[in-house]
Amino acid sequence: MNKSLQHRTLKDYTTLVGVNYSSLELSYEVFGQPLHTAPIVLVNHALTGNSDVAGEHTGWWKGIVSKGNLVDTNKYTIISINIPGNGYDNKPENLIEDYKSFTVRDVAQLFGLLLQDLGVTKLHAIIAGSLGGGIAWEMAVLFPDLSDYIIPIASDWKATDWILAHNKVQEQILLNSKKPVHDARMMAMLFYRTAASFKEKFNRTQNEALGIANVESWLLHHGYKLEQRFELKAYQMVNHLLSTLDITAERGTFEEVAKSIKATIIQIGIDSDFFFVPEENRETQEVLERIGANASYKEITSIHGHDGFLVEDEQLKELLKDVF
């Protein structure tokens, strides 16, 4: 059990689709300086991530969030909140039975409510990759005065047709496969990397022990690994959330909604991202410039595709050094 995991229970929450939860227990972690003694950075985790951003042994973003690093734990308080129902708290009772009862906007709302509960009224930045970046966009609209910066990386303010199509196939695998999480993860890895990345890593080499190609054993390994740490309900939940991403839903055009955002927006795309494609980010930046928003777009160069946000630490540090 993760000893640094903390818990808060929020009472009487009704989701956007009208499902009432009399109580929802959220879990989170705090790294760096004690709360309310330093500027605060919120890190939202990605689809299969969790709140362990900077744990000494297992922190998934230690290359960015650690002592003397870009988000310096000597200078900042870092908070990361688990998406409700992602299973990281090892409490089966907190898994969400009806995963379609939640949207990304609900998660953003709950994150904001949790921060209020902790007495946090101001953030220096919300920084996040992939699905976490979508949550950051929603928080920027729901809580315009909360954060000075929002930094969505390899992300977007909406689920494109391409993302929706991918997620539908994921959902079908999760509903129909004998090894649902394992097989869905294998398929997803093809979207998170690129052909060039696979060629560099494997170059058609064989795993002699298994009698199969190394790329095949790598995919099987990733399927197995996720199966060990993700419940089916949890994976269905996060996959569904990604499909609900749209900050314009029930609100108006993107131009209208973006005008309500007060935070400085720094989008970071990855030139080879095959999942959240950078062309969409560039189009968003054009709109933001047209309406006079305080926004910029920066790009990571990588052969690794979507997962580049977890690989290209040095580029990310260079692009964001002025913010931190």
Kinemage of the C-alpha trace (Angstrom):
@kinemage 1
@onewidth
@group {chain A} dominant
@subgroup {mainchain}
@vectorlist {calphas} color= white
{ca met a 1} P 0.000 0.000 0.000
{ca asn a 2} L 1.256 3.487 -0.862
{ca lys a 3} L 1.970 5.170 2.478
{ca ser a 4} L 2.012 8.709 1.062
{ca leu a 5} L -1.512 8.360 -0.347
{ca gln a 6} L -3.986 10.682 1.361
{ca his a 7} L -7.782 10.541 1.203
{ca arg a 8} L -10.663 13.003 1.265
{ca thr a 9} L -14.356 12.216 1.006
{ca leu a 10} L -16.594 14.586 -0.952
{ca lys a 11} L -20.287 14.413 -0.063
{ca asp a 12} L -23.365 14.510 -2.286
{ca tyr a 13} L -21.956 14.883 -5.786
{ca thr a 14} L -24.258 14.656 -8.805
{ca thr a 15} L -22.505 14.014 -12.109
{ca leu a 16} L -23.329 15.922 -15.267
{ca val a 17} L -25.431 13.044 -16.577
{ca gly a 18} L -27.469 13.138 -13.354
{ca val a 19} L -26.125 10.270 -11.255
{ca asn a 20} L -25.885 11.130 -7.553
{ca tyr a 21} L -23.089 9.836 -5.333
{ca ser a 22} L -23.790 10.394 -1.634
{ca ser a 23} L -20.044 10.232 -1.058
{ca leu a 24} L -16.942 9.893 -3.236
{ca glu a 25} L -13.536 9.154 -1.723
{ca leu a 26} L -10.688 10.764 -3.651
{ca ser a 27} L -7.019 9.942 -3.120
{ca tyr a 28} L -4.051 12.220 -3.760
{ca glu a 29} L -0.369 12.728 -2.984
{ca val a 30} L 1.691 15.770 -2.052
{ca phe a 31} L 5.384 16.064 -2.954
{ca gly a 32} L 8.026 18.719 -2.338
{ca gln a 33} L 7.326 21.518 0.121
{ca pro a 34} L 4.573 21.282 2.771
{ca leu a 35} L 1.194 22.551 1.613
{ca his a 36} L 0.732 26.347 1.908
{ca thr a 37} L 4.468 27.069 2.281
{ca ala a 38} L 5.390 27.378 -1.419
{ca pro a 39} L 3.850 27.909 -4.892
{ca ile a 40} L 1.692 24.921 -5.822
{ca val a 41} L 1.821 22.898 -9.035
{ca leu a 42} L -0.951 20.423 -9.872
{ca val a 43} L 0.141 17.471 -12.009
{ca asn a 44} L -2.739 15.564 -13.611
{ca his a 45} L -1.857 11.992 -14.531
{ca ala a 46} L -2.479 10.364 -17.913
{ca leu a 47} L -4.917 7.566 -18.752
{ca thr a 48} L -3.099 4.672 -17.059
{ca gly a 49} L -1.086 6.872 -14.680
{ca asn a 50} L -1.659 7.686 -11.036
{ca ser a 51} L -0.770 10.175 -8.321
{ca asp a 52} L 2.761 8.780 -7.847
{ca val a 53} L 4.422 11.555 -9.852
{ca ala a 54} L 7.630 11.893 -7.890
{ca gly a 55} L 7.877 8.915 -5.543
{ca glu a 56} L 11.480 8.058 -4.746
{ca his a 57} L 11.438 4.642 -6.413
{ca thr a 58} L 8.312 4.517 -8.543
{ca gly a 59} L 7.570 8.138 -9.518
{ca trp a 60} L 6.578 8.058 -13.183
{ca trp a 61} L 7.698 11.665 -13.889
{ca lys a 62} L 10.831 11.934 -11.742
{ca gly a 63} L 12.720 13.130 -14.820
{ca ile a 64} L 10.644 16.329 -14.620
{ca val a 65} L 9.437 16.541 -11.000
{ca ser a 66} L 12.274 16.111 -8.488
{ca lys a 67} L 14.978 17.995 -6.564
{ca gly a 68} L 16.751 20.577 -8.724
{ca asn a 69} L 14.637 19.567 -11.731
{ca leu a 70} L 12.148 21.476 -13.934
{ca val a 71} L 9.395 21.296 -11.300
{ca asp a 72} L 11.808 21.529 -8.381
{ca thr a 73} L 10.576 19.811 -5.218
{ca asn a 74} L 12.822 22.213 -3.258
{ca lys a 75} L 10.819 25.177 -4.598
{ca tyr a 76} L 7.289 23.923 -5.172
{ca thr a 77} L 4.516 21.943 -3.548
{ca ile a 78} L 3.297 19.364 -6.060
{ca ile a 79} L -0.173 17.844 -5.793
{ca ser a 80} L -1.431 14.951 -7.888
{ca ile a 81} L -4.972 13.577 -7.578
{ca asn a 82} L -6.095 10.159 -8.760
{ca ile a 83} L -8.924 10.050 -11.259
{ca pro a 84} L -11.863 8.622 -9.270
{ca gly a 85} L -12.251 4.914 -9.888
{ca asn a 86} L -8.744 4.402 -11.326
{ca gly a 87} L -8.125 1.772 -8.643
{ca tyr a 88} L -4.804 3.150 -7.414
{ca asp a 89} L -6.048 3.261 -3.809
{ca asn a 90} L -6.456 -0.542 -3.799
{ca lys a 91} L -9.990 -0.130 -2.464
{ca pro a 92} L -12.355 -2.152 -4.678
{ca glu a 93} L -15.318 -0.311 -3.130
{ca asn a 94} L -14.078 2.917 -4.774
{ca leu a 95} L -14.202 1.506 -8.297
{ca ile a 96} L -17.005 3.052 -10.354
{ca glu a 97} L -19.653 0.501 -11.310
{ca asp a 98} L -21.334 2.656 -13.951
{ca tyr a 99} L -18.367 4.180 -15.754
{ca lys a 100} L -20.665 6.057 -18.149
{ca ser a 101} L -21.973 8.115 -15.239
{ca phe a 102} L -18.818 10.279 -15.329
{ca thr a 103} L -17.287 12.726 -17.804
{ca val a 104} L -13.944 14.527 -17.890
{ca arg a 105} L -15.774 17.650 -16.707
{ca asp a 106} L -16.895 15.793 -13.577
{ca val a 107} L -13.303 14.804 -12.866
{ca ala a 108} L -12.153 18.422 -13.319
{ca gln a 109} L -14.948 19.578 -11.011
{ca leu a 110} L -14.017 16.994 -8.363
{ca phe a 111} L -10.327 17.943 -8.566
{ca gly a 112} L -11.322 21.580 -8.011
{ca leu a 113} L -13.557 20.651 -5.071
{ca leu a 114} L -10.755 18.626 -3.505
{ca leu a 115} L -8.343 21.566 -3.854
{ca gln a 116} L -10.929 23.841 -2.197
{ca asp a 117} L -11.231 21.270 0.585
{ca leu a 118} L -7.448 21.506 1.061
{ca gly a 119} L -7.655 25.301 1.204
{ca val a 120} L -5.882 25.716 -2.131
{ca thr a 121} L -7.168 28.795 -3.954
{ca lys a 122} L -4.192 29.491 -6.244
{ca leu a 123} L -1.926 27.296 -8.360
{ca his a 124} L 1.223 28.350 -10.153
{ca ala a 125} L 0.488 25.827 -12.898
{ca ile a 126} L -1.464 22.771 -13.943
{ca ile a 127} L 0.830 20.586 -16.031
{ca ala a 128} L -0.367 17.350 -17.545
{ca gly a 129} L 0.003 14.911 -20.396
{ca ser a 130} L -2.640 13.207 -22.519
{ca leu a 131} L -5.972 12.697 -20.671
{ca gly a 132} L -4.575 14.756 -17.768
{ca gly a 133} L -4.124 17.668 -20.157
{ca gly a 134} L -7.781 17.429 -21.119
{ca ile a 135} L -8.687 17.649 -17.424
{ca ala a 136} L -6.439 20.745 -17.203
{ca trp a 137} L -8.366 22.411 -20.057
{ca glu a 138} L -11.649 21.728 -18.241
{ca met a 139} L -10.282 23.096 -14.958
{ca ala a 140} L -9.169 26.279 -16.744
{ca val a 141} L -12.796 26.857 -17.800
{ca leu a 142} L -14.482 25.739 -14.555
{ca phe a 143} L -12.074 27.624 -12.275
{ca pro a 144} L -10.791 30.627 -14.271
{ca asp a 145} L -8.938 32.183 -11.309
{ca leu a 146} L -7.316 29.001 -10.026
{ca ser a 147} L -4.099 28.660 -12.019
{ca asp a 148} L -1.633 31.106 -13.560
{ca tyr a 149} L -0.642 28.576 -16.245
{ca ile a 150} L -2.175 25.537 -17.868
{ca ile a 151} L 0.253 23.316 -19.734
{ca pro a 152} L -1.450 20.485 -21.636
{ca ile a 153} L 1.172 18.188 -23.221
{ca ala a 154} L 0.360 15.751 -26.045
{ca ser a 155} L -3.262 16.585 -25.342
{ca asp a 156} L -6.281 18.556 -26.550
{ca trp a 157} L -9.448 20.308 -25.400
{ca lys a 158} L -11.618 17.791 -27.246
{ca ala a 159} L -11.704 14.152 -28.264
{ca thr a 160} L -11.227 14.183 -32.031
{ca asp a 161} L -12.915 11.677 -34.328
{ca trp a 162} L -9.602 9.814 -34.370
{ca ile a 163} L -9.549 9.534 -30.543
{ca leu a 164} L -13.242 8.547 -30.444
{ca ala a 165} L -12.608 5.820 -33.014
{ca his a 166} L -9.632 4.462 -31.071
{ca asn a 167} L -11.607 4.470 -27.817
{ca lys a 168} L -14.544 2.654 -29.413
{ca val a 169} L -12.252 -0.173 -30.506
{ca gln a 170} L -10.757 -0.214 -26.965
{ca glu a 171} L -14.256 -0.449 -25.503
{ca gln a 172} L -15.164 -3.371 -27.780
{ca ile a 173} L -12.015 -5.234 -26.753
{ca leu a 174} L -12.781 -4.544 -23.076
{ca leu a 175} L -16.326 -5.882 -23.508
{ca asn a 176} L -15.508 -8.925 -25.630
{ca ser a 177} L -11.980 -10.209 -25.085
{ca lys a 178} L -11.083 -13.146 -22.832
{ca lys a 179} L -8.179 -11.018 -21.538
{ca pro a 180} L -9.743 -7.566 -21.862
{ca val a 181} L -7.229 -5.228 -20.181
{ca his a 182} L -4.257 -7.179 -21.564
{ca asp a 183} L -5.508 -7.097 -25.160
{ca ala a 184} L -6.807 -3.526 -25.081
{ca arg a 185} L -3.415 -2.344 -23.835
{ca met a 186} L -1.591 -4.198 -26.614
{ca met a 187} L -3.722 -2.433 -29.200
{ca ala a 188} L -3.336 0.970 -27.514
{ca met a 189} L 0.474 0.764 -27.523
{ca leu a 190} L 0.358 0.919 -31.335
{ca phe a 191} L -1.143 4.410 -31.042
{ca tyr a 192} L 1.232 5.611 -28.329
{ca arg a 193} L 4.390 4.837 -30.329
{ca thr a 194} L 5.327 5.068 -34.013
{ca ala a 195} L 6.647 2.798 -36.767
{ca ala a 196} L 10.003 4.611 -36.553
{ca ser a 197} L 10.154 4.135 -32.793
{ca phe a 198} L 9.512 0.394 -33.181
{ca lys a 199} L 12.169 0.133 -35.883
{ca glu a 200} L 14.766 1.868 -33.713
{ca lys a 201} L 13.904 -0.269 -30.696
{ca phe a 202} L 13.467 -3.705 -32.295
{ca asn a 203} L 14.684 -3.701 -35.922
{ca arg a 204} L 13.024 -7.065 -36.618
{ca thr a 205} L 15.033 -8.874 -33.939
{ca gln a 206} L 13.798 -12.123 -32.468
{ca asn a 207} L 13.200 -13.273 -28.908
{ca glu a 208} L 14.917 -16.656 -29.201
{ca ala a 209} L 13.585 -17.933 -25.876
{ca leu a 210} L 9.952 -17.364 -26.888
{ca gly a 211} L 10.369 -17.998 -30.594
{ca ile a 212} L 8.626 -14.735 -31.515
{ca ala a 213} L 9.659 -11.255 -32.624
{ca asn a 214} L 10.895 -8.918 -29.865
{ca val a 215} L 8.182 -6.409 -30.739
{ca glu a 216} L 5.583 -9.121 -30.112
{ca ser a 217} L 7.032 -10.076 -26.728
{ca trp a 218} L 7.232 -6.376 -25.808
{ca leu a 219} L 3.522 -5.899 -26.571
{ca leu a 220} L 2.601 -9.037 -24.627
{ca his a 221} L 4.687 -7.754 -21.703
{ca his a 222} L 2.861 -4.399 -21.732
{ca gly a 223} L -0.477 -6.193 -21.834
{ca tyr a 224} L 0.542 -8.371 -18.891
{ca lys a 225} L 1.898 -5.427 -16.872
{ca leu a 226} L -1.286 -3.375 -17.182
{ca glu a 227} L -3.434 -6.415 -16.431
{ca gln a 228} L -1.532 -6.774 -13.119
{ca arg a 229} L -2.228 -3.221 -11.985
{ca phe a 230} L -5.555 -2.296 -13.581
{ca glu a 231} L -9.007 -3.636 -12.813
{ca leu a 232} L -11.303 -3.959 -15.830
{ca lys a 233} L -13.752 -1.420 -14.350
{ca ala a 234} L -10.948 1.092 -13.832
{ca tyr a 235} L -9.693 0.783 -17.399
{ca gln a 236} L -13.228 1.046 -18.775
{ca met a 237} L -13.657 4.222 -16.719
{ca val a 238} L -10.536 6.047 -17.920
{ca asn a 239} L -11.047 4.956 -21.520
{ca his a 240} L -14.622 6.274 -21.408
{ca leu a 241} L -13.498 9.567 -19.835
{ca leu a 242} L -11.211 10.294 -22.761
{ca ser a 243} L -14.195 9.982 -25.125
{ca thr a 244} L -16.122 12.633 -23.145
{ca leu a 245} L -13.458 15.312 -23.525
{ca asp a 246} L -14.976 18.499 -24.979
{ca ile a 247} L -14.775 21.857 -23.225
{ca thr a 248} L -17.377 23.282 -25.625
{ca ala a 249} L -20.159 20.791 -24.746
{ca glu a 250} L -23.259 22.718 -23.590
{ca arg a 251} L -21.215 25.926 -23.611
{ca gly a 252} L -20.864 27.334 -27.129
{ca thr a 253} L -18.078 27.607 -29.680
{ca phe a 254} L -14.434 27.104 -28.821
{ca glu a 255} L -13.815 30.835 -29.337
{ca glu a 256} L -16.548 31.708 -26.825
{ca val a 257} L -15.359 29.197 -24.240
{ca ala a 258} L -11.663 30.051 -24.645
{ca lys a 259} L -12.413 33.724 -23.949
{ca ser a 260} L -13.378 32.754 -20.385
{ca ile a 261} L -9.942 31.222 -19.693
{ca lys a 262} L -7.706 33.558 -17.677
{ca ala a 263} L -4.677 31.262 -17.345
{ca thr a 264} L -1.712 31.543 -19.687
{ca ile a 265} L -2.055 28.540 -22.012
{ca ile a 266} L 1.074 26.718 -23.148
{ca gln a 267} L 0.240 23.802 -25.429
{ca ile a 268} L 3.040 21.346 -26.105
{ca gly a 269} L 2.629 18.964 -29.014
{ca ile a 270} L 4.863 16.160 -30.266
{ca asp a 271} L 5.689 16.242 -33.954
{ca ser a 272} L 5.197 12.472 -34.352
{ca asp a 273} L 2.161 12.080 -32.065
{ca phe a 274} L -0.180 9.631 -33.766
{ca phe a 275} L -2.835 9.895 -31.037
{ca phe a 276} L -3.311 13.569 -30.123
{ca val a 277} L -2.026 14.841 -33.449
{ca pro a 278} L -0.102 18.165 -33.359
{ca glu a 279} L -2.063 19.624 -36.295
{ca glu a 280} L -5.036 19.956 -33.940
{ca asn a 281} L -2.914 21.882 -31.406
{ca arg a 282} L -1.708 24.249 -34.116
{ca glu a 283} L -5.293 24.926 -35.205
{ca thr a 284} L -6.220 25.631 -31.572
{ca gln a 285} L -3.279 28.041 -31.274
{ca glu a 286} L -4.483 29.937 -34.366
{ca val a 287} L -7.900 30.414 -32.754
{ca leu a 288} L -6.346 31.474 -29.437
{ca glu a 289} L -4.191 34.056 -31.224
{ca arg a 290} L -7.216 35.338 -33.128
{ca ile a 291} L -9.145 36.020 -29.911
{ca gly a 292} L -6.107 37.583 -28.231
{ca ala a 293} L -5.648 34.851 -25.619
{ca asn a 294} L -2.390 34.651 -23.682
{ca ala a 295} L -1.272 31.445 -25.371
{ca ser a 296} L 1.669 29.784 -27.067
{ca tyr a 297} L 2.348 26.503 -28.827
{ca lys a 298} L 5.627 24.618 -28.546
{ca glu a 299} L 6.626 21.308 -30.059
{ca ile a 300} L 8.783 18.359 -29.035
{ca thr a 301} L 10.697 16.586 -31.786
{ca ser a 302} L 10.664 12.836 -31.227
{ca ile a 303} L 10.356 9.551 -33.082
{ca his a 304} L 8.482 8.096 -30.109
{ca gly a 305} L 5.040 9.517 -30.857
{ca his a 306} L 2.509 10.156 -28.100
{ca asp a 307} L 4.731 8.612 -25.403
{ca gly a 308} L 7.326 11.269 -26.206
{ca phe a 309} L 5.984 13.305 -23.272
{ca leu a 310} L 7.329 10.571 -20.979
{ca val a 311} L 10.577 10.138 -22.925
{ca glu a 312} L 11.847 13.556 -24.037
{ca asp a 313} L 12.573 15.073 -20.612
{ca glu a 314} L 15.402 17.333 -21.802
{ca gln a 315} L 13.280 18.985 -24.497
{ca leu a 316} L 10.413 19.494 -22.082
{ca lys a 317} L 12.740 21.161 -19.582
{ca glu a 318} L 14.067 23.490 -22.268
{ca leu a 319} L 10.571 24.437 -23.487
{ca leu a 320} L 9.247 25.161 -19.986
{ca lys a 321} L 12.259 26.529 -18.085
{ca asp a 322} L 10.830 30.079 -18.159
{ca val a 323} L 7.607 28.948 -16.434
{ca phe a 324} L 9.327 27.171 -13.562
